[in-house]
Amino acid sequence: MNGGVKAVGKESVPFGEGGRTVPDPELWQVTAALDGDGTCIAEARRLAADFLTRLQADHGTPVSSRAMDLTQLVVSELVTNARKYAPGPVLLDLRVTGAVIEVVVWDSDPVLPVARAADPGRVGQHGLEIVMAVAQGFEAQREPVGKRITARIALLDDPVAGMAGRHEP
């Protein structure tokens, strides 16, 4: 990939030319190393949208429009925080397990994030609040180097009418 994202291997749905690698239909994933330049947040959002679009188009995995939007929002907020508070590269891992997409972001700062109390008068610093409000699950854990943040988002909010691109008569 160009810009600030480089997709790296594992068993994933590739985003370049060539064949597919999807070893387990219950677990699809893509991992990207973000180099931390000014374009990496937009590139990470694009990677998330492409990943979910391909799952939908190539594998028939239903993804609601809401899940598509929320996944990009969560990716944007978590990558922004990693870029803002941690020096060096950021790893983004997107994986679909069953009916959930997990957005996992690793950075080099070992300090775990803490959501601030709601304050409508505060300008900025609402990213973690937003992520926790829209995610089905959230966890932060220290790693031997840095930390790993995981947010889980349901792929469907209405299994019939909520699928992106599907219109009921």
C-alpha positions in Angstrom: 0.0 0.0 0.0 1.1 3.5 -0.5 1.2 6.4 2.0 1.3 5.6 5.7 0.1 2.1 5.7 1.8 -1.2 4.8 -0.3 -4.3 4.9 1.6 -7.2 6.4 1.1 -10.9 6.2 -0.5 -13.4 8.6 -3.5 -15.2 7.4 -5.6 -12.4 5.9 -7.7 -11.2 3.1 -5.0 -9.5 0.9 -5.5 -6.0 -0.5 -3.2 -6.2 -3.5 -3.1 -8.3 -6.7 -3.0 -12.1 -6.5 -5.1 -14.7 -4.8 -7.1 -14.8 -1.6 -5.9 -16.3 1.6 -8.9 -17.0 3.9 -8.0 -20.2 5.9 -10.9 -20.0 8.4 -14.3 -18.6 7.4 -15.0 -17.6 11.0 -11.8 -15.5 11.2 -10.8 -13.0 8.6 -8.2 -10.3 9.3 -5.7 -7.8 7.9 -2.8 -6.3 9.7 -1.1 -3.0 8.8 2.0 -1.2 10.0 1.4 2.5 10.1 4.5 4.6 9.7 3.1 7.6 11.7 3.2 10.2 9.0 0.4 12.7 8.4 -1.5 10.5 6.1 -1.7 7.3 8.2 -5.0 8.1 9.9 -6.8 8.5 6.5 -5.0 5.5 5.1 -6.1 3.4 8.2 -9.7 4.5 7.7 -9.5 3.6 4.0 -8.0 0.2 4.9 -10.9 -0.5 7.3 -13.5 0.5 4.6 -11.7 -1.6 2.0 -11.5 -4.6 4.3 -15.2 -4.6 5.2 -16.2 -3.9 1.6 -14.2 -6.9 0.3 -15.6 -9.2 3.0 -19.0 -8.2 1.8 -18.3 -8.4 -1.9 -16.0 -11.4 -2.1 -17.3 -13.5 0.8 -20.9 -12.5 1.2 -20.3 -11.4 4.8 -23.2 -9.0 5.7 -22.0 -5.6 7.1 -24.4 -2.9 8.0 -23.8 0.7 6.9 -23.7 1.6 10.6 -20.9 -1.0 11.2 -19.0 0.3 8.3 -19.2 3.9 9.6 -18.5 3.0 13.2 -15.5 0.9 12.3 -14.0 3.8 10.4 -14.7 6.1 13.3 -13.2 3.8 15.8 -10.1 3.2 13.6 -9.7 7.0 13.2 -10.0 7.7 16.9 -7.7 4.9 18.1 -5.0 5.6 15.4 -5.2 9.4 16.2 -4.6 8.7 19.9 -1.7 6.4 19.1 -0.1 9.0 16.9 -0.7 11.7 19.4 0.6 10.0 22.5 3.1 7.3 21.4 6.3 7.8 19.5 7.0 5.5 16.6 5.0 3.1 14.5 1.4 1.9 15.2 0.0 -1.5 14.3 -3.6 -1.9 13.2 -5.2 -5.3 13.2 -8.8 -5.7 11.8 -10.4 -9.1 12.3 -13.9 -10.5 11.9 -14.8 -13.2 14.2 -18.4 -14.4 13.8 -20.7 -11.4 13.9 -18.1 -8.9 15.3 -15.2 -6.9 13.9 -12.3 -6.3 16.3 -10.3 -3.2 15.8 -6.9 -3.7 17.5 -4.4 -0.9 17.7 -0.9 -1.3 19.3 1.4 1.5 20.1 4.7 1.9 22.0 3.4 3.9 25.0 2.7 1.7 28.0 0.3 4.2 29.6 -3.3 2.8 29.4 -5.8 5.4 28.3 -8.5 6.6 30.6 -11.8 8.1 29.4 -12.4 11.5 30.9 -15.7 12.4 32.5 -18.3 13.8 30.1 -18.0 17.5 29.7 -19.9 19.1 26.8 -17.8 22.3 27.3 -14.5 20.5 26.7 -13.0 21.0 23.2 -11.3 17.9 22.0 -10.1 14.8 23.9 -13.4 12.9 23.4 -12.0 10.1 21.3 -11.9 7.4 23.9 -15.4 8.4 25.1 -16.7 8.1 21.6 -15.0 4.7 21.1 -16.4 3.3 24.4 -19.9 4.6 23.5 -20.2 3.0 20.1 -18.3 -0.3 20.7 -19.9 -3.5 22.0 -16.7 -4.2 23.9 -13.5 -2.4 24.8 -10.3 -3.4 26.5 -6.8 -1.9 27.0 -3.9 -4.0 28.0 -0.2 -3.5 28.5 2.2 -5.5 26.3 5.8 -6.2 26.9 6.4 -3.1 24.8 3.6 -0.6 24.7 -0.1 -1.3 24.9 -2.9 -2.9 22.8 -6.4 -1.4 22.6 -9.2 -3.5 21.3 -12.7 -2.4 20.4 -15.5 -4.7 19.1 -18.3 -3.6 16.8 -21.3 -5.7 15.7 -21.4 -6.2 11.9 -25.2 -6.1 11.9 -27.6 -3.9 13.8 -30.7 -5.1 12.0 -30.0 -8.5 10.3 -32.5 -7.9 7.5 -32.7 -4.2 6.7 -29.4 -3.0 8.0 -27.1 -4.6 5.4 -25.1 -2.0 3.4 -26.3 -1.9 -0.1 -29.4 -4.0 0.5 -32.8 -2.5 -0.1 -36.0 -4.1 0.9 -38.9 -3.8 -1.5 
